[in-house]
């Protein structure tokens, strides 16, 4: 291998070992899947089979190389078994080995290349929403399994009921309980393909109850997942706000309980550059803490002051002077933590030392800005 390739290879090894996906991997997955689909279109494959085969082999070579690199890195870090047993390790192994194994065991080449569909799974670890879904499924596994048991019970009971009611009039369709299961599943899921329909009055009553039960079961599943997602979203937002609050020096001396109290009261605001936050002379009912970014304060007399991460402003509106005394604008992308007047008073009642600190800082700034 040329020496000039070693630096690039080293960078690639570091990138592929430390991240779920690299840009070349995204490209390889997208191109590989599109070409695999093209493989199933006979006219297109016959017209360009050389190019199709070459691209597929190139994608496979890339995934084999990526798998070897990650496995080598994991072994060097003494995490070989951990990587191999992880979801990412299993997907990397399948992406690299499924097609060669199919070819070795004598599968038709066009059929073997269809195993390339597992390449899509390489995208899963890099999707934050799927990680959140996994957490929701784990946390809500008990309620979800309970509803699943109810679903299976209703399906089985309905199958037995329809077998008893319909077997004499529709022996080909409801001649056995397993045969009636197809009807029960499509009815319970409210899909109703129409190929299996009860014709007796009692059979139709059972169908109506099963359809209503299906709506209830899927409503329960939807409610459980929606509640779980809402809880996870609140948790993520709380953690992000906590992290932002902990960066503000103003809250550095607070204990965990006080920071949690503050975190529940604050709301976050993300603003683009050159956005006016406060206009001079306007009524004020909140104060701001800068979690990230920078703002510019246009003081009377043309004096301008820049406030960065950890600073706060607008506190005078909460300490008695509710008229804004300066224009304040973001100079770059900023994340602000906003504390409203009602929450401010509640917070000050719970933490008097915090009120004294804000009051002292406000007086200091008033003297500096004169």
C-alpha positions in Angstrom: 0.0 0.0 0.0 1.4 3.5 -0.9 2.7 5.4 2.2 0.5 8.3 1.3 -2.6 6.2 2.0 -1.5 5.5 5.6 -2.6 8.9 7.1 -5.9 8.7 5.3 -6.4 5.1 6.5 -5.5 6.0 10.1 -8.1 8.9 10.0 -10.7 6.6 8.6 -10.0 4.0 11.3 -10.4 6.5 14.0 -13.7 7.8 12.5 -15.3 4.5 11.9 -14.3 3.1 15.3 -15.6 6.1 17.2 -18.8 6.8 15.4 -21.9 4.9 14.5 -21.8 6.1 10.9 -19.5 8.0 8.7 -20.4 10.0 5.6 -18.9 7.3 3.3 -21.0 4.7 5.1 -24.2 6.7 4.5 -23.3 7.0 0.8 -22.5 3.3 0.6 -25.8 2.3 2.2 -27.8 4.5 0.0 -26.0 3.5 -3.2 -25.9 -0.2 -2.3 -29.7 -0.3 -1.5 -30.6 1.5 -4.7 -28.4 -0.7 -6.9 -29.7 -3.8 -5.1 -33.3 -2.7 -6.0 -32.1 -2.2 -9.6 -30.8 -5.7 -9.6 -34.4 -7.0 -9.3 -35.5 -5.1 -12.4 -34.6 -7.5 -15.2 -34.5 -5.0 -18.2 -32.4 -2.5 -16.2 -30.0 -5.2 -14.9 -29.5 -6.8 -18.3 -28.6 -3.3 -19.8 -26.1 -2.5 -17.1 -25.3 -5.7 -15.3 -21.5 -5.0 -15.3 -22.0 -1.6 -13.5 -24.5 -3.1 -11.1 -22.2 -5.9 -10.1 -19.2 -3.6 -9.8 -21.1 -1.2 -7.5 -22.5 -4.0 -5.3 -19.1 -5.6 -4.9 -17.6 -2.2 -4.1 -20.2 -1.6 -1.4 -19.7 -5.0 0.0 -15.9 -4.4 0.1 -16.5 -1.2 2.0 -18.6 -2.8 4.6 -16.2 -5.7 5.1 -13.4 -3.2 5.5 -15.4 -1.1 8.0 -16.3 -4.3 10.0 -12.6 -5.4 10.1 -11.5 -1.9 11.2 -14.1 -1.7 14.0 -13.4 -5.2 15.2 -9.6 -4.5 15.2 -10.1 -1.3 17.1 -12.4 -3.1 19.7 -9.9 -5.9 20.2 -7.1 -3.4 20.8 -9.3 -1.7 23.3 -10.1 -5.1 24.9 -13.7 -4.7 24.0 -13.9 -7.3 21.3 -16.6 -9.5 22.8 -18.6 -6.4 23.8 -18.5 -5.1 20.2 -19.4 -8.5 18.6 -22.4 -9.0 21.0 -23.7 -5.4 20.5 -26.4 -4.5 18.1 -23.9 -2.5 16.0 -21.5 -5.4 16.0 -24.1 -7.9 14.9 -25.3 -5.6 12.1 -21.7 -4.9 10.9 -21.1 -8.7 10.9 -24.3 -9.4 9.0 -23.6 -6.6 6.5 -20.1 -8.0 5.8 -20.8 -11.7 6.0 -24.4 -12.4 4.9 -23.8 -12.1 1.1 -20.5 -14.0 1.0 -22.0 -16.8 3.1 -25.0 -17.0 0.8 -22.7 -17.3 -2.2 -20.5 -19.9 -0.5 -23.5 -22.1 0.2 -24.5 -22.1 -3.4 -27.3 -19.4 -3.5 -28.1 -17.8 -6.8 -26.1 -14.6 -7.1 -29.2 -12.4 -7.7 -30.8 -14.0 -4.6 -27.6 -13.7 -2.5 -27.3 -10.0 -3.2 -30.8 -9.5 -1.7 -29.2 -10.1 1.7 -27.8 -6.6 1.2 -31.1 -5.4 2.7 -29.4 -5.8 6.1 -27.3 -2.7 5.1 -30.3 -0.6 6.0 -29.9 -1.7 9.6 -26.6 0.1 9.8 -28.6 3.4 10.0 -30.4 2.4 13.1 -27.7 3.3 15.8 -27.3 6.7 14.3 -31.0 7.7 14.6 -31.7 9.5 17.9 -35.4 8.9 17.7 -34.9 5.1 17.6 -32.7 5.2 20.7 -35.5 7.1 22.4 -38.1 4.5 21.1 -35.9 1.7 22.6 -35.9 3.4 26.0 -39.7 3.9 25.8 -40.1 0.2 24.9 -37.9 -0.9 27.8 -39.5 1.4 30.4 -43.1 0.6 29.3 -42.5 -3.1 28.5 -44.8 -4.2 31.4 -47.9 -2.3 30.2 -47.2 -3.1 26.5 -46.9 -6.8 27.3 -50.1 -6.7 29.3 -52.0 -5.2 26.4 -50.4 -7.8 24.1 -51.7 -10.6 26.3 -55.2 -9.0 26.1 -54.8 -8.9 22.3 -53.9 -12.6 22.1 -56.7 -13.6 24.5 -59.3 -11.7 22.5 -58.0 -13.2 19.2 -58.1 -16.7 20.6 -61.5 -16.4 22.2 -63.0 -14.8 19.1 -61.5 -17.6 16.9 -63.1 -20.3 19.1 -66.4 -18.4 19.1 -66.5 -18.0 15.3 -65.5 -21.7 14.8 -68.5 -22.7 16.9 -70.9 -20.3 15.1 -69.7 -20.5 11.5 -68.2 -24.0 11.0 -71.4 -25.5 9.7 -72.3 -22.7 7.3 -68.7 -21.9 6.1 -66.7 -25.1 6.7 -64.0 -24.0 4.2 -63.3 -20.8 6.0 -64.1 -21.6 9.7 -63.5 -25.3 9.6 -61.0 -25.2 12.4 -59.7 -22.8 15.1 -56.4 -22.2 13.3 -58.4 -21.3 10.1 -60.5 -18.9 12.1 -57.4 -17.2 13.5 -56.9 -15.4 10.2 -60.3 -13.8 10.4 -59.7 -12.9 14.1 -56.4 -11.2 13.4 -57.6 -9.1 10.4 -60.8 -8.2 12.3 -59.0 -7.3 15.6 -56.6 -5.1 13.7 -59.6 -3.5 11.9 -57.9 -4.4 8.6 -60.8 -6.5 7.3 -59.6 -7.7 3.9 -63.1 -9.0 3.1 -62.1 -12.5 2.2 -63.4 -14.0 5.4 -66.8 -12.6 6.6 -69.2 -14.2 9.1 -72.7 -14.6 7.8 -74.7 -15.8 10.9 -76.3 -13.1 13.1 -74.3 -14.2 16.2 -71.2 -14.4 14.1 -71.6 -10.8 13.0 -72.2 -9.7 16.6 -68.9 -11.4 17.6 -67.2 -9.6 14.8 -68.6 -6.2 15.9 -67.3 -6.9 19.5 -63.9 -7.9 18.2 -63.6 -4.8 16.0 -64.5 -2.6 19.0 -62.0 -4.5 21.1 -59.3 -4.0 18.5 -59.9 -0.2 18.6 -59.5 -0.3 22.4 -56.4 -2.4 22.3 -54.6 -0.3 19.8 -55.8 2.8 21.6 -54.1 1.5 24.7 -50.9 0.8 22.9 -51.0 4.2 21.3 -51.6 5.9 24.7 -48.8 3.9 26.4 -46.3 4.8 23.7 -47.4 8.5 23.6 -47.2 8.8 27.3 -43.8 7.1 27.3 -42.5 9.4 24.5 -43.8 12.5 26.4 -42.1 11.3 29.6 -38.8 10.7 27.7 -39.1 14.1 26.0 -39.6 15.8 29.4 -36.7 13.8 30.8 -34.4 14.8 27.9 -35.5 18.5 28.1 -34.9 18.4 31.9 -31.4 17.0 31.5 -30.6 19.5 28.8 -31.9 22.4 30.9 -30.1 21.0 34.0 -26.9 21.0 32.0 -27.4 24.5 30.8 -28.3 25.7 34.4 -25.2 24.0 35.8 -23.0 26.0 33.4 -24.4 29.3 34.7 -22.0 30.6 37.4 -24.9 32.3 39.1 -26.3 28.9 40.1 -22.9 27.3 40.9 -23.3 27.4 44.6 -26.8 25.9 44.6 -27.3 22.3 45.7 -28.8 19.6 43.5 -32.3 20.0 45.0 -32.2 23.8 44.3 -30.9 23.3 40.8 -33.7 20.8 40.1 -36.1 23.4 41.5 -34.7 26.0 39.1 -34.7 23.7 36.2 -38.4 23.0 36.5 -39.1 26.8 36.5 -36.9 27.8 33.6 -37.9 27.5 29.9 -35.4 27.5 27.1 -35.3 29.8 24.1 -33.1 29.4 21.1 -32.6 32.6 19.1 -30.7 33.3 15.9 -28.1 36.1 15.5 -29.2 39.7 15.4 -32.5 39.1 17.2 -33.7 41.8 19.6 -34.6 40.2 22.9 -35.4 43.3 25.0 -36.4 46.7 23.7 -35.8 49.8 25.8 -38.9 51.2 27.5 -40.9 48.0 27.2 -42.6 46.4 30.1 -40.5 43.5 31.6 -41.8 40.4 33.3 -38.9 38.0 33.0 -35.1 37.7 33.3 -32.7 35.8 31.1 -29.7 33.5 31.7 -27.3 32.9 28.8 -26.7 29.1 28.6 -24.9 29.4 25.3 -24.1 32.2 22.9 -23.7 35.9 23.3 -25.8 39.1 23.5 -25.0 42.8 23.2 -26.4 45.4 25.6 -26.9 48.9 24.1 -26.7 51.1 27.2 -27.7 54.8 27.3 -25.0 57.1 26.0 -24.0 54.8 23.3 -22.1 52.4 25.5 -22.3 48.8 24.5 -21.5 45.7 26.7 -21.2 42.2 25.6 -22.5 39.4 27.8 -21.5 35.8 27.2 -22.2 32.3 28.5 -23.1 32.2 32.2 -24.3 35.9 32.4 -27.8 37.0 33.0 -29.8 40.2 32.2 -33.3 41.6 32.6 -33.2 41.1 36.4 -34.2 44.8 37.1 -37.7 44.1 35.8 -38.1 41.6 38.5 -36.6 43.7 41.3 -39.1 46.6 41.1 -38.2 48.6 37.9 -40.3 46.8 35.3 -39.4 49.2 32.5 -36.5 47.9 30.3 -33.5 50.3 30.4 -31.6 49.1 27.4 -31.9 47.3 24.0 -30.4 43.8 24.1 -29.7 41.8 20.9 -28.1 38.5 20.2 -24.8 38.7 18.3 -24.7 35.0 17.4 -26.8 31.9 17.9 -27.8 31.9 21.6 -29.7 29.6 24.0 -31.3 31.5 26.8 -33.0 30.3 30.0 -36.0 32.4 30.8 -37.3 32.9 34.3 -40.8 34.5 34.5 -41.8 37.0 37.3 -44.2 34.6 39.1 -41.6 31.8 39.1 -38.9 34.3 40.1 -40.9 35.3 43.2 -41.5 31.7 44.1 -37.8 30.9 43.6 -36.7 33.8 45.7 -39.1 32.7 48.5 -37.6 29.3 48.5 -34.0 30.5 48.2 -33.5 33.9 49.9 -29.7 33.7 49.4 -30.4 33.7 45.6 -32.4 36.9 45.9 -29.6 38.6 47.8 -27.1 37.5 45.1 -29.3 38.8 42.3 -29.9 42.1 44.1 -26.2 42.6 44.8 -25.3 41.9 41.1 -28.0 44.3 39.9 -26.6 47.1 42.1 -23.1 46.4 40.9 -24.2 46.6 37.3 -26.1 49.8 37.9 -23.0 51.4 39.3 -20.8 50.2 36.4 -23.2 51.4 33.8 -23.5 55.0 35.1 
